[in-house]
Amino acid sequence: MKDLYGANLHSTFLGIESPNPFWLASAPPTDKEVNVRRAFEAGWGGVVWKTLGEAGPPVVNVSGPRYGAIFGADRRLLGLNNIELITDRPLEVNLEEIARVKRDYPDRAMIVSLMVPCEEEPWRKILKEVELTGADGVELNFGCPHGMAERGMGSAVGQVPEYIEMVTGWVKKHSNLPCIVKLTPNITNILGPAGAAKAGGADAVSLINTINSITSVNLEEMSPEPMIDGMGTHGGYCGPAVKPIAMNMVAEIARNQETAGLPISAIGGVTTWRDAAEFMALGASNVQVCTAAMTYGFKVVQEMASGLSQWMAEKGYNSTADFVGMATPKVTDWQHLNLDYVTKAEINQDDCIKCGRCFAACEDTSHQAIEMSEDRVFTVKDDECVACNLCVNVCPVEGCITMRELPVGDVDERTGMTIPEDKRTWLQHPNNPSADPNTCIIRGQ
């Protein structure tokens, strides 16, 4: 699908076609037919229908508040904590609605999220029922950290690699539908669950599911929020605040030798086209969105799609596949970073508003590398600056403070001080026997 910028946003994931790589994640926005139809009309490329369970003991959600929130200084929503369970609507009703929506929107991706007890027969039964809807694939919810986990499902499965492999194997045994395993972040190392999903035959993984959390405490009632009749509980945390955690886990799977090549659907704080592009550059083939839709409505996808398309056109990318994984090779372990690379902070005096934040932060908590004159002119002391970047991050004026790269050989590697040309002594670098000054250590005489 091309828009006015000319970039092709058409996405193919596990052979599933959609007009763009933006899918709605399994969550309240995808719980019923009317919502999903409205989403497709707004332009979403696909949906993951809210998690279905087996026909049996009813799922009963709380009738009080279901969400807690974390806000920024301007009351912008940074994160949501939810205590809602999987769908509480009858299985047969959901299946009928899925079939109707897929029939009317054949060009959109329709994935069905599933969660049933850790027994083979319930999985076999529900898979056969889902296949009859014409859905394009299934997503196994191994991540829900509250409510369902206490019943031995959700993250109770996702935290045990052996269970992941076993259940994924059942799904591949009893269905030909593409199988996406949704991973929980509530684990020390994401590679174990990802490897287990691959070993079980998963066609892809999606991540991250929500993070176990308590967002706030009501200090009048002395109870966690959201509060139900004076009591609270842990829930699942999502939204922009979890994006850094999600990106790291996506990158770990994409760059690890054992899991590399496993297709990834990225979830976690996607709010803008840039968020999507960053996840895809780290190895995800598409992205799933929830909190942004719940905050701004379904039409937010139009800004995401147009922004991504414009950026792609400017960069010369003809399709999303052109840049998927491009940043993955540049993710490395700390021990492999170039310790000979040196930068220094530099303050643009024309942009400086003399607020003093950089000075206060550096003076109190860093390396005392910023000097303040009597008339509040702030300058960087190169001999003290260790290039930590703190001043850049606390400065309220974007671009006012930048990091200036120093050419190789301009800094004493012991002290960090700039050395005059006539005071330099060249020493052989222990990791590079070359006599070339550009690859040697420089020290002051």
Secondary structure, 3 states (H helix, E strand, C coil): CECCCCCECCEEECCEEECCCEEECCCHHHCCHHHHHHHHHHCCCEEEEEEECCCCCCCCCCCCCCEEEEECCCCCEEEEEECCCCCCCCHHHHHHHHHHHHHHCCCCEEEEEECCCCCHHHHHHHHHHHHCCCCCEEEEECCCCCCCHHHCCCHHHHCCHHHHHHHHHHHHHHCCCCEEEECCCCCCCCHHHHHHHHHCCCCEEEECCCEEECCEEECCCCEEECCECCECCCEEEECHHHHHHHHHHHHHHHHCCCCCCCCEEEECCCCCHHHHHHHHHCCCCEEEECHHHHHHCCCHHHHHHHHHHHHHHHHCCCEHHHCCCCCHHHCCCHHHCCCCCCEEEEECCCCCCCCCHHHHHHHHHCCCCEEECCCCCEEECCCCCCCCCHHHHHCCCCCCEEEEECCCCCECCCCCCECCHHHEEEECECCECCCCHHHCEEEEC
